[in-house]
Amino acid sequence: MIVSKLTSKAQTTIPQPVRNALHLVPGDELAYEIEDQRVVLTKAKSGGKTDDPFRTFHEWSSAADEKAYGKL
């Protein structure tokens, strides 16, 4: 079992074996699923389900839009 501690600010370090297994690099987003008394941690897939309400507007997904608004 791999463990880590929670700080007083509710932060933790993801242990190296977990980062390696998920191929995590700085800037990656993580997804959490709560199942009963367990939490499943996965690397969030880009372009997948997100809270971004604009992801369904395909008319705004051109290369020009990405260049103009990609870093907002």
N, C-alpha and C positions, 0 to 999 in steps of 0.2 A: 504494500500500500504506500502511496506517495502522499505526503502531507505538507501543508504550509500553514503559517500563522496569519491571523487577521490582526491588523493594526487597530489602534484606537480610532483611526479615520476610515475604517472599513476597507482597507486596501490589503492586498496580498501580492506576493511574487509568485508567478506561475513557475513551478519547478522545471529545471532544464529537461528532465525526461519527458515531461508533458509537452513542452515547447518543441522538442525534437519530434515527438510522435505526431503532432499536429502540423509540423512544418511552419511554425509561427515565426514571423519576423516583425520588427517594430512597425507599427501602423496597422497591423492586421486587426480586424474586428472579430469579436467573439460572440457566440450565441449561447444562451443559457435556456435549458428546458427543465422545468420542475416536474418531476414524476414521483408522486407520493412523497416520500421523505428523502428523495435523491435529486441531485442536480446533474444534468448532463451538459458538459461543456464541449462545444465544437467550434471549429473555425467557421466564421460566417462566410457564406458563398457570395461573391460579388454578383449583383444582378438578381439575387434571390429575393425572398420575402424580406421586406424591410418596412420601417415605419414611414418611408418616403412616399407621400401622397402623389407625387408627380411621376412615379415609376411607370404608371400605366399610360401616360401621355406620349405615345410613340412619335407624334409629330414634333416633339421637342427633343428628339434623341439623335439628331444629325451630328456629324463630325464638327460642323461649325458651332453648334450649340455646346457641345462638349468642350471645345476650345474656349468659347466665350464664358461659359458658366461652370466649368468643371471644378474649379477650386473654391466655389462659394460655399 
